[in-house]
Each structure stands twice: as structure tokens, then as C-alpha cells.
Amino acid sequence: MQPFIEPLSPIFKFLQVNSAIFQWLEIFVLLIFLLKIFEQTWLFYKQSIFKQGIEWVLLEIKIPREVLRTPLAMEQFFMNVHGLRNAAGNLLEKYVDGEVTLWWSLEMVSFGGEIHFYIRTPKKHKKMIEAGLYAQYPYTEMSEVKDYMDEFPKETREIYQKGNNIFGGELILKKADIYPITTYERFELSKDEMAIDPISALLEVLSNIHKEEKFYLQILIRPLGSEWQEEGKKLVDKLVGRKTKKDSTVGDTLSDIARNVFMSPVEHPKWAGGEKGKEEKLDLQMMKMTPGEKDIIQAIEDGISKPGFATVIRYLYYAPNSIFSTNFARRGLIGAMNQYASQGLNSFRANNKVETRSRWVYFPYLFVKKRVEARKQRLLYNFRNRKMPEELKLGRAYTSHPLNFNTQSRSFILNTAELATLYHIPAEGVLTAPHIKRAESKRMGPPAGLPIFEEEKK
């Protein structure tokens, strides 16, 4: 064994001489780890207090009998909502106040086929939300109503005792967030007349349920900054073959120098970083692309030019056991959302790891009924409280359950046009009059001097 140990002896000597250094290094790494855990725990604690202090109101939208506006009006409304974005601007707001970016809930609910539209908003922004919607849809009516979830059972055992059952889940995107879904512009024939209202298929599904069934759909939105748009620009650069500063290598520079020195007697030096050289290469790359590839790049560029929201789409189906069917929620909703799919771009799919069903063939294979029950309880809690997924990793760990780790619910990014496609006041051509509660008369304009801003309570 001696011949094998001798080559390693310098390493052993180094470790013996520097053992104290390694011990201090281990202590330093441990301290950093503990500080990180403490920071995450503190942030989770302070952010939880901040969230509990938010006052919420639920506003019901009563739709007029004549709606001549296209979803473009709703997109303008979401532009206004994005302007209300808040964020922790300094260490005091982050670590002492625990401030987080506020969010909104856009809701469509079918009570036995009768469809209602709601917006849940922080109370301090109520006037701004009303003013923003009235500006785009002057004849709508908005009124503060009692939260319909207050009358919904808080636990699954209460649901079972009444002879009912629930099924639900969340939707996510099939591809990266940067790839957009089909938006209302492609459905639109003109500004005054629409070929197809993109919300019509979803309303048809919601209206065709039994009187004893209920279906709830939530679209939670939280305004984002510009970081995601920068990622979109990088993707476009990659698709068109445009090199960024980080992509340029030393080899490229040396190659340019060698070529220019060799060719200098006969031609002017050319550098890869020159604007003309860049344009020539990009033009050549674009010429090689198919029309479909060009459309994808154009759609991505159009998408990242608009403000974005972190989005969660969550649904819940409730019915008596005698008529309970998961097919309605699973296939009916997904079928209606398939109209937003586009070849080469994006589409929706179910988040199977959140959906309230499972089988023994799926990991972790054991306790299937108990795991499904845990999923139902979490869905019910998240739905009632309109919960956005925890951003802190340790926060997800703190809110986990042995049979249901809180790691699978996740948000994705939609821009203002995509949101307006999914959620807007139906156009006049949508035949939903028997199924949507509408305003009986036109709303008059607000009186002059009506205050929009309210002083916040101290």
C-alpha cells in the first residue's frame, strides 16, 4: 500500500498544516448558511404580517345590454392597473415593513349557468379600479358585494357531509413565458365589429352547467417590472443569431485582427462588431428564416413591448355527488382555452401536480387518497384567500404538508393584451343575454368633481 500512499502525502501534509484554516472556513460557510435561513424566515414573517393587513373588497361588474367596445378597451384598463404597481424600494420597506407587490383577482363565476364577473382589489385602490373601468366602459355598473366564498364550506368534510364534492386545479403555459398565446388582435375583424369574441367559447362552457352545479374561475395578476422583457430580448437575439456582448469571444476578436492584417493591402478593415457587419449578417439570417419563424419572432417582440403580470389561473368545480363529473372541469375548460393556442407560440395545459386527482402510478405512489385530500384542502384554502404562490423558497417549506409540499403551484407571465383576451366584458355579438346578469339601464356619467383618490387610513 505504501506506493499508493506516497504520492498523496503532500496533500495530507497540506491538510494537517492548514487544518485550522479549514475549520474557520467551515464555520464561515455555516454562518452564511444560517444567516440566509434567518433572512428568509424573517422576510416570510414580515411579509405574512403585511399580507394579513391588506384590506380587500370584491366588486361585481354588471354588464350593459349594449357593448360596442373591443378587448382593446380592457387592455387599456390593465395598463392602468399596471401603473398601480408597488414594490419595496429600500431596506426599511423590505425588512421592516415586509412590503410585497399587491395583486388583483379577475373572476368569472357560474352559479348554475348564470355567469357573474368580479374583480377583487385592495381597498385603497377601489376608486382607481372603478375609474379605470368606467373610463373604458362608460355604461357598466360596479358595486361592492359580499364575498361569495364566505358561504362556501371551509373544509372538505363539510362538503362531503352535504353530499357534494369538488374538483379543481391550475393552468400553466406549455412553453416558456416569453412565447405569447393568440391574442384578441387575431380574432378581431375591425375596431367596431369582431369576427369572433375570444371569450365566447368560455362563456358557453360556463353557461351549460346544471342548476345545482357551480364553477369558479380566478385569474390572479401581479404587476411585474421590466426584467422579464430583458429576457425576451435575449431570446429574440438568440433566434435571429444576433450576438450580444457576452456572446463575443476572444477567438472572434483575434480572428478579426488576423484577417484585417492579412487583407489590409487590398481592402479596408472590417470588424464583426461594426454596425454594417451586424446588419449584413442579420439580413442574411432573416432571409434564411421561413415565414412562420419570422411570425414567431414578431409575436415575441410585440409581446415584450407591453407591460406584464405574474399570473395564476385557478379553477374550482362544485356539484352534488349525483351529477358530479370531473370531465366538465378538465375537458370543458381546457377545450375552451385551446382557442388561444397557436402553432409555434404558446398554449395552456393543466398543472397535473396541483390538480385534485392522482393515481398510484404517480410519484410518490403511496397514500393516494390522502394525497388527493391534501390537494383539495390546499386548493380550497388558496382559492378562498386568492393566494399567489410563495416567492420565498423557505416560505414554501414553512407552508408545506407531509402529504402535500407547497412547491408545485406557480405563476407565469401574461402581458396586457393576453389578459384582455382572457378577461373582458363580452361584446354585443356574444349571445349570452340569458346567462349573464346585465344592468337594466344605462349608467349615467359621474358628476363633475367626483373625487378619485381617497386618503389612506393611518
C-alpha positions in Angstrom: 0.0 0.0 0.0 3.0 2.3 0.5 3.5 3.1 -3.2 -0.1 4.3 -3.4 0.1 6.5 -0.3 3.4 8.3 -1.0 2.0 10.4 -3.9 -0.8 11.6 -1.6 1.5 12.5 1.3 1.9 16.2 0.2 -1.8 16.6 0.3 -2.1 15.1 3.7 0.7 17.4 5.0 -1.1 20.4 3.5 -4.3 19.5 5.2 -2.5 19.0 8.6 -0.7 22.3 8.4 -3.8 24.2 7.3 -6.4 22.4 9.3 -7.2 25.5 11.4 -7.8 27.5 8.2 -10.3 24.9 7.0 -12.0 24.8 10.4 -12.6 28.6 10.2 -13.7 28.2 6.6 -16.3 25.7 7.7 -17.5 28.0 10.4 -17.8 30.9 8.0 -19.8 28.8 5.5 -22.1 27.6 8.3 -22.6 31.2 9.4 -23.5 32.3 5.9 -26.0 29.4 5.6 -27.6 30.2 9.0 -27.8 33.9 8.1 -29.6 33.0 4.8 -32.1 30.9 6.7 -32.7 33.7 9.2 -33.2 36.2 6.4 -35.7 34.0 4.7 -37.5 33.3 7.9 -37.6 37.0 8.9 -38.9 38.0 5.4 -41.6 35.3 5.5 -42.7 36.5 8.9 -42.8 40.2 8.0 -44.4 39.6 4.6 -47.1 37.4 6.2 -48.0 40.3 8.5 -48.0 42.7 5.6 -50.4 40.5 3.6 -52.7 40.0 6.6 -53.0 43.7 6.9 -54.3 44.2 3.3 -58.0 45.2 3.2 -59.8 43.6 0.2 -63.1 44.4 -1.5 -65.0 42.4 -4.1 -66.5 44.4 -6.9 -69.2 42.9 -9.2 -69.4 44.1 -12.8 -72.9 44.4 -14.2 -72.7 44.4 -18.0 -74.9 46.7 -20.1 -77.1 45.3 -22.8 -75.1 47.0 -25.5 -71.3 46.7 -25.5 -69.6 48.1 -28.6 -66.1 48.1 -27.2 -63.5 45.5 -28.2 -61.0 43.9 -25.8 -58.6 46.8 -26.6 -60.6 48.8 -24.1 -59.9 46.1 -21.5 -56.2 46.2 -22.4 -56.1 49.9 -21.6 -57.7 49.2 -18.3 -54.9 46.7 -17.5 -52.4 49.3 -18.4 -53.9 51.5 -15.7 -53.8 48.6 -13.2 -50.1 48.0 -14.0 -49.5 51.7 -13.2 -50.6 50.9 -9.6 -47.6 48.6 -9.1 -45.8 48.9 -5.7 -42.6 47.4 -4.5 -40.2 47.6 -1.6 -37.9 50.5 -2.6 -35.4 50.3 0.3 -34.2 48.0 3.1 -36.7 49.5 5.6 -39.7 48.7 3.4 -38.3 45.2 2.6 -37.1 44.0 6.1 -39.2 46.1 8.5 -42.5 46.7 6.6 -42.3 43.4 4.7 -43.8 45.1 1.7 -44.8 42.9 -1.3 -46.2 43.8 -4.6 -50.1 43.9 -4.4 -52.2 41.7 -6.7 -55.7 41.6 -8.1 -58.2 38.8 -8.8 -60.3 38.7 -12.0 -63.1 36.3 -11.6 -65.8 34.6 -13.6 -68.3 32.5 -11.7 -71.2 30.4 -12.9 -73.9 29.7 -10.4 -75.9 27.0 -12.1 -75.4 28.6 -15.5 -75.8 32.3 -14.5 -72.4 34.0 -15.0 -71.1 36.8 -12.9 -68.0 38.9 -13.4 -66.0 40.1 -10.4 -62.7 42.0 -9.6 -61.2 41.7 -6.2 -58.9 44.6 -5.3 -57.1 46.1 -2.4 -59.5 48.5 -0.8 -57.2 51.5 -1.1 -57.2 51.1 -4.9 -61.0 50.6 -5.2 -61.7 54.1 -6.6 -58.9 53.8 -9.1 -60.2 50.5 -10.4 -63.7 51.8 -10.7 -62.5 55.0 -12.5 -60.3 52.9 -14.9 -63.1 50.6 -15.9 -65.7 53.4 -16.2 -63.3 55.2 -18.5 -63.2 52.3 -20.9 -66.8 51.0 -20.4 -68.9 54.0 -19.5 -72.2 52.1 -19.3 -71.1 49.3 -16.9 -72.0 49.3 -13.3 -69.7 48.2 -10.4 -70.8 47.6 -6.9 -69.1 46.3 -3.8 -70.6 42.9 -2.8 -70.1 40.3 -0.2 -67.5 37.7 -1.0 -69.4 34.6 -2.3 -66.6 32.4 -0.9 -67.8 33.3 2.6 -70.8 31.0 2.1 -68.6 28.2 0.7 -67.6 25.4 3.1 -64.2 26.0 4.6 -63.2 22.3 4.8 -63.8 19.3 2.6 -65.5 17.3 5.3 -68.3 20.0 5.3 -68.7 19.5 1.6 -68.9 15.7 1.9 -71.5 16.0 4.7 -73.8 17.9 2.4 -73.5 15.2 -0.3 -71.3 17.3 -2.6 -67.8 17.1 -4.0 -65.2 19.4 -5.5 -62.6 19.2 -8.3 -60.1 21.8 -9.3 -56.6 22.8 -10.3 -54.5 25.4 -12.1 -53.5 26.1 -15.6 -49.9 26.8 -16.8 -48.3 27.5 -20.2 -46.8 24.7 -22.3 -43.7 26.7 -23.3 -41.6 29.5 -21.9 -43.5 32.6 -20.7 -41.9 34.7 -23.5 -43.8 32.9 -26.1 -47.3 34.6 -26.3 -50.7 33.0 -26.7 -53.1 34.0 -29.5 -54.5 37.4 -28.5 -57.7 39.3 -29.4 -56.0 41.1 -32.4 -56.1 37.9 -34.4 -59.8 37.3 -33.6 -60.7 40.9 -34.4 -62.2 41.9 -37.7 -62.3 45.7 -37.1 -62.5 48.0 -34.2 -66.2 48.3 -34.4 -67.1 44.7 -35.4 -65.5 41.5 -34.2 -65.4 38.3 -36.2 -65.2 36.2 -33.0 -65.2 37.4 -29.4 -62.5 35.2 -27.9 -64.4 34.9 -24.6 -67.5 33.4 -26.2 -66.3 29.8 -26.0 -65.5 30.0 -22.3 -68.9 31.7 -21.5 -70.6 28.9 -23.5 -68.9 26.3 -21.3 -69.8 28.2 -18.1 -73.4 28.6 -19.0 -74.0 25.0 -19.9 -74.0 23.5 -16.5 -76.7 22.1 -14.3 -78.6 24.4 -11.9 -77.1 22.7 -8.9 -73.5 22.9 -10.2 -71.1 25.8 -9.7 -67.9 26.7 -11.4 -65.4 29.3 -10.2 -62.5 30.7 -12.3 -59.9 33.0 -10.8 -57.2 34.9 -12.7 -54.7 36.4 -10.2 -52.5 39.1 -11.6 -49.5 40.9 -10.0 -47.7 43.7 -12.0 -44.1 43.0 -12.9 -41.1 45.2 -13.7 -39.1 45.1 -16.9 -36.8 42.2 -16.0 -38.9 39.6 -18.0 -38.8 41.9 -21.1 -35.0 41.8 -21.0 -35.1 38.0 -21.0 -37.4 38.3 -24.1 -34.9 40.4 -25.9 -32.2 37.8 -25.2 -34.4 35.1 -26.7 -35.1 37.2 -29.8 -31.3 37.8 -30.2 -30.7 34.0 -30.0 -33.4 33.2 -32.5 -32.1 35.6 -35.1 -28.5 34.8 -34.4 -27.6 38.2 -33.1 -24.5 38.1 -30.9 -24.6 40.1 -27.7 -21.5 41.4 -25.9 -21.4 38.4 -23.7 -21.5 36.1 -26.7 -18.5 37.7 -28.3 -15.4 35.6 -27.6 -11.6 36.3 -27.6 -11.4 34.0 -30.6 -13.7 36.2 -32.6 -11.5 39.3 -31.9 -8.3 37.5 -32.8 -9.8 36.2 -36.0 -10.8 39.8 -36.9 -7.3 41.1 -36.3 -5.6 38.3 -38.3 -8.0 38.8 -41.3 -7.6 42.6 -41.3 -3.8 42.4 -41.1 -3.6 39.9 -44.0 -6.2 41.7 -46.2 -5.1 45.3 -45.4 -3.2 45.8 -48.7 -6.3 45.2 -50.7 -9.4 46.2 -48.6 -10.5 48.4 -45.8 -10.5 46.6 -42.4 -13.9 45.1 -41.4 -14.8 44.3 -37.8 -17.5 41.9 -36.7 -18.6 44.4 -34.1 -19.3 47.1 -36.8 -22.9 48.1 -37.3 -22.7 47.4 -41.1 -21.3 43.9 -40.5 -24.0 43.2 -37.9 -26.8 44.4 -40.3 -25.4 42.3 -43.2 -25.3 39.1 -41.0 -28.8 39.7 -39.6 -30.3 40.4 -43.0 -28.8 37.1 -44.3 -30.0 35.3 -41.2 -33.6 36.7 -41.6 -33.6 35.7 -45.3 -33.0 32.1 -44.3 -36.0 32.1 -42.0 -39.4 30.7 -43.0 -42.5 33.0 -42.8 -43.6 31.0 -39.7 -40.3 31.7 -37.9 -40.5 35.4 -38.8 -44.1 35.5 -37.4 -42.9 33.9 -34.1 -40.1 36.5 -33.7 -42.6 39.3 -34.5 -45.1 37.9 -32.0 -42.5 37.7 -29.3 -41.3 41.3 -29.9 -44.9 42.5 -29.9 -45.5 40.7 -26.6 -42.5 42.0 -24.7 -43.3 45.6 -25.8 -46.2 45.6 -23.4 -46.4 45.5 -19.5 -46.5 42.1 -18.0 -48.2 40.4 -15.0 -47.3 37.4 -12.9 -50.4 35.3 -13.5 -52.1 32.3 -11.8 -55.2 30.7 -13.4 -57.1 28.6 -10.8 -60.5 26.9 -11.1 -62.9 25.1 -8.8 -65.9 22.9 -9.7 -68.6 22.1 -7.1 -71.6 19.8 -7.5 -73.7 17.2 -5.8 -72.4 13.6 -6.0 -75.4 12.5 -8.1 -74.3 14.7 -11.1 -70.6 15.3 -10.2 -68.3 14.9 -13.2 -64.6 15.9 -13.5 -64.9 15.8 -17.3 -66.6 19.2 -17.3 -63.8 20.9 -15.4 -60.9 19.0 -17.1 -62.0 18.8 -20.7 -64.6 21.6 -20.9 -62.3 24.3 -19.6 -59.2 23.1 -21.4 -61.2 22.8 -24.6 -62.4 26.4 -24.3 -58.8 27.6 -23.6 -57.4 25.7 -26.6 -58.7 28.6 -28.9 -55.8 30.6 -27.6 -53.2 28.0 -28.8 -51.0 28.9 -31.8 -48.6 26.7 -33.8 -45.1 27.7 -32.8 -46.2 30.0 -30.0 -47.9 29.1 -26.7 -50.9 27.4 -25.2 -52.4 26.4 -21.9 -52.3 23.0 -20.2 -53.3 21.6 -16.8 -50.8 21.7 -13.9 -51.2 18.0 -13.1 -49.2 18.3 -9.9 -51.8 20.7 -8.4 -54.9 19.1 -9.9 -57.1 17.4 -7.3 -56.7 13.9 -8.6 -53.9 11.3 -8.7 -53.2 7.6 -9.2 -50.9 5.1 -7.6 -48.7 5.1 -10.8 -47.6 8.7 -10.0 -44.8 9.5 -7.5 -44.7 9.0 -4.6 -47.1 6.1 -5.3 -48.4 5.7 -1.7 -51.4 7.1 0.2 -53.2 8.2 -3.0 -56.5 9.1 -1.3 -54.8 11.1 1.4 -52.6 13.0 -1.1 -55.7 13.9 -3.1 -57.5 15.0 0.0 -54.5 17.2 0.9 -54.6 18.7 -2.6 -58.3 19.5 -2.2 -57.7 21.2 1.2 -54.8 23.3 -0.3 -56.8 24.3 -3.4 -59.8 25.3 -1.2 -57.6 27.4 1.0 -55.7 29.1 -1.9 -59.0 29.7 -3.7 -60.8 31.3 -0.7 -57.8 33.6 0.0 -56.8 34.2 -3.6 -53.3 33.2 -2.7 -50.4 33.9 -5.0 -47.6 31.3 -4.9 -45.0 31.9 -2.2 -41.9 33.7 -3.7 -39.6 32.7 -0.9 -38.3 29.1 -1.1 -38.3 28.8 2.7 -41.8 30.2 2.7 -42.9 27.3 0.6 -41.3 24.9 3.0 -43.0 26.5 6.0 -46.4 26.2 4.4 -46.0 22.6 3.2 -47.7 19.5 4.5 -46.2 16.0 4.8 -48.6 14.8 2.1 -48.6 17.9 0.0 -45.4 20.0 -0.4 -46.3 23.6 -1.4 -43.9 23.7 -4.3 -46.0 22.9 -7.4 -48.2 26.0 -7.7 -46.5 28.5 -9.9 -47.2 31.7 -11.8 -46.4 32.6 -15.4 -46.2 35.9 -17.3 -49.0 37.3 -19.4 -48.9 40.8 -20.9 -51.8 43.3 -21.0 -53.1 42.1 -24.5 -53.1 38.4 -23.3 -55.0 39.3 -20.2 -57.6 41.4 -22.1 -58.1 38.4 -24.4 -58.9 36.1 -21.4 -60.9 38.5 -19.4 -63.0 41.3 -20.8 -66.6 42.5 -21.0 -68.3 40.4 -23.7 -69.2 42.2 -26.9 -72.7 42.7 -28.1 -72.5 39.9 -30.6 -72.0 37.2 -27.9 -75.3 35.6 -27.3 -75.1 35.4 -23.6 -78.1 37.5 -22.6 -79.9 34.7 -20.8 -76.8 33.6 -18.9 -75.2 36.9 -17.8 -76.7 39.3 -15.2 -76.8 42.6 -17.0 -77.5 46.2 -16.0 -81.2 47.0 -16.7 -80.4 50.6 -17.7 -77.5 52.7 -19.0 -75.3 54.2 -16.3 -75.1 58.0 -16.5 -71.6 59.7 -16.3 -70.2 60.6 -13.0 -70.8 64.2 -11.7 -68.0 66.7 -12.2 -65.6 67.0 -9.4 -66.1 63.4 -8.1 -63.0 62.5 -6.1 -61.0 59.6 -7.4 -58.3 59.4 -4.7 -59.1 58.7 -1.1 -56.9 59.5 1.8 -55.4 56.3 3.2 -56.3 55.4 6.8 -53.4 55.8 9.1 
